[in-house]
Every structure is written in C-alpha cells, then in structure tokens.
Amino acid sequence: MSDVEEAVIRAHQDEWARVVASLTRRFGDLDIAEEAAAEAFATAVERWPVDGVPPNPGAWLTTTAVRKAIDRIRRENKRDDKHKEAQMTYDNSPSEPLGVIDDDRLRLIFTCCHPALAMEARVALTLRMLGGLTVPEIARAFLVRETALEQRITRAKAKIKAARIPYRVPAAEDLPARLSGVLAVLYLVFNEGYLATGPDTDPVRHGLTAEAIRLTRLIRALLPDDGEVAGLLALMLLTEARRTARVSVSGELVTLDEQDRGAWDKALIAEGHRLVRERLAAAAVGVPPGRYQILAAINAVHTSARDIRDTDWSQVVALYDQLVHLDSSPIVALNRAIAVAELDGPEVALAAVDRLADELAGYHAYHATRADLLRRLGQSQQSRAAYDKAIELAGNTAQTANLTRRRDQLR
C-alpha cells in the first residue's frame, strides 16, 4: 500500500464523522451530508496521488464535500422544495452553539438517536453516519441481513427529514429519553474499533475507540451523576487499556489468557477502577447498577489480576448472574458460560453453550468457544469442526490467524 493510500484510509478513519457532522449542521440533510462526504473521499482517491496529500486532510475533505453538496443542491434546485436548501449554500455565517457542549459529532449522535426512531434504527443510523461503518460491518454487529439493515437506515433518515428532527444536543430534560440509544451507539462504535468485524480493515481501529471515549467523556460532562454513563466510560477505559497487547507482531489476535499484562496501560486501568469504585459505592446506598456498570465491574476483576490464574472467577460469574437479569441476550449467556468453564469446568460450560446453538449459529465466537471447550475435553475431531466453522465466520485476519493456530495445534 502506498503512502497516499494509507493517508486516505487514515483520513477516512479520523475525519469521516467530523465531515458528515459539519455538513449536517450546514445543510440539515443526512443524505446530502453522507453522499457529499463520500464524493469528497472519492475525489481524494483521485487527486491526492497527483497533487499530494494536503497539509490538513480534514479541512480539504470538508471544503470539497461542501462544494459537492452545493453542486447537488443546485442541480436539484429546479424543484420548489429545494429552494430553502439553495439559500443555505450562500450562508457562510457560523451557526449558533446548540446546547451546553458545542460539538458537531455529539449533536449528530443525539439527532440520530431521537426517541421517535426505533432503537435498532437509532443505533444503525448513527453507526453509519458517525462511525463511518459500512452496511456489512453494521449488519455483522447486529447479526442481521445486509438488506434489512440498509432498509432500516433508509427509513430512519426519511423519518428524521419528515419529522424535522433538530440537529442539536437536547435540553437537560430531554436527555434521559435519548441516553440509552446514544450509549448503545458509542458502545458499538468502540467495539468495532477494539476488534473490527471486517476482513479489509485493521484488526484494531484506534481512531474509533478514541472517538468513542472522547464522546463518552463529553456526555459524562453533561450528566456527571448518571451511573450508566460512568459505567460505559469505565468499561471503555479498562478495555482500551489492553489494546496494545491484543494483536501480536505477526498480526494474530492475542486472547486474554495469553496477553502480556505488563503492556497494559496502567493509567487507563487506574481511571477505570476509580469509576467502578464510585459506582460500587452508589450501589451500596441502594442505587442498583445498570448493564454497563456490571460489564465495567467484570473488566475491573480481569484487570485486577496479575495473572490469568489469579482471576476471581467466582466473582466474574456472580456479576454475569446479575447481568443476565438486565440483559438476557444469548451473547451475555455465551460470555457467562466462558467464565463458568473456569469455575465449574468445561463440561458444564459446554452444556450451557450448546443450548445457544439456534440463536448463535452465525456468530463466530459461539463456534470458537465450543471449539475451545471441546479441545479441553479431549474431543479433537469435534473441536476441529467447530474451529473450521469459526474460521469461516471470523471477521478479520487477526481472529482468523488465532483460530487457525489453535486448530492446527490439535492432534
């Protein structure tokens, strides 16, 4: 890959959300914003190899995208309903700050996470508009078909336009109705960055994890007393602390039990642990923890152990038992079974995993977990078949390399 190609890819990772948010603020139309941004990046692919990478790629992309949007509006200006949009093209005055935090990308999240939209649509739309994720990437995150996901995003855009949903951070009294969708979006953006689902991207996308953490910090400034915001931030920090130990120099995913714990970021772990302790203190006075707070506590247990053998698995299972009452999804059940394997043995865990077969048949981690449990039980032939299925479904090259090595180690 050439330096220019790397610059375009890096610019897409770093600048997509900023460009889309800037255009949404100016033109008030998600379709125009997304399509103009895409055209700007396509132009960069053509021009940067000839003209060189600009000193400020983000500014270049935003200026180019604005021109593309204006060109599109002018072409469509013959229609009466585009008259107002045409006037916008000549309005260069800065917009007034909308909300207590003047951040275009945060406004975009709250716009896409309006309660008028179904929760699935809020999350999918924001992942597309803010995270810059492709439809296949989002579909894998939701475990749904691409066509269904595309329709969900299209309907959400149309509803925002028809209902004239404003582009702003809502007032304080409106925040609770939006918050669950916003946090779900940020969590999925972070997960996509921490371990990408697609085969054509870096296994770890630091730009996405950093942006998710940045935006979560902004929301915590808006809602400093909200337990789930603090819990999500703690979860992200404790997970991000392990990022540099997640992929080996050869490009293979390194699982938790094999990671060099000395390479973990101690400052992030300390901050995450402090937030978890704050939430535990709140729980002690009768404030029950939510989903993100429990997940953060689970990660706090893992990051407190100096070695995988020192992990307090009974505490991890107890936390998953709490989580199941809040989130009975099959993925939570799968993760609980992984912890149960360490506490009660692989046979008990395998029975729990096998009960998830119908719901998680298309999920690579289900088959990878089965493969590992079968290996531990000495059932090499069945383990190999499960590894083969996991490799078939794995999202990126780092996962594939790890699963292939484990399979090839079987007798």
Salt bridges, closest charged atoms under 4 A:
GLU15 OE1 - ARG18 NH1 2.44
ASP29 OD2 - LYS161 NZ 2.80
ASP31 OD1 - LYS157 NZ 3.13
GLU34 OE2 - ARG128 NE 2.78
GLU34 OE1 - LYS157 NZ 2.28
GLU35 OE1 - ARG72 NH1 2.41
ASP51 OD1 - ARG47 NH2 2.79
GLU76 OE2 - ARG72 NE 3.39
GLU76 OE1 - ARG79 NH2 3.27
GLU76 OE1 - LYS82 NZ 3.53
GLU85 OE1 - LYS82 NZ 2.82
ASP102 OD1 - ARG107 NH2 1.99
ASP103 OD2 - ARG214 NH1 2.92
ASP104 OD1 - ARG25 NE 3.13
ASP104 OD1 - ARG107 NH1 3.25
GLU137 OE2 - ARG205 NH1 3.22
GLU192 OE2 - ARG205 NH1 3.40
GLU211 OE2 - ARG105 NH1 3.26
GLU211 OE1 - ARG214 NE 3.09
GLU240 OE2 - HIS206 ND1 3.11
GLU240 OE2 - ARG243 NE 2.76
GLU252 OE2 - ARG405 NE 2.50
ASP257 OD1 - ARG406 NH2 3.99
GLU258 OE1 - ARG405 NH2 3.22
GLU271 OE2 - ARG217 NH1 2.75
GLU278 OE1 - ARG220 NH2 3.63
GLU278 OE2 - ARG274 NH1 2.95
ASP307 OD1 - ARG309 NE 2.90
ASP321 OD1 - ARG336 NE 2.61
ASP327 OD2 - ARG291 NE 2.80
GLU342 OE2 - ARG376 NH1 3.24
ASP354 OD1 - ARG370 NE 2.73
ASP372 OD1 - ARG375 NH2 2.30
ASP372 OD2 - ARG376 NH1 3.95
ASP372 OD1 - ARG406 NH1 3.67
ASP388 OD1 - ARG407 NH1 2.94
GLU392 OE2 - LYS389 NZ 3.45
ASP408 OD1 - ARG407 NE 3.14
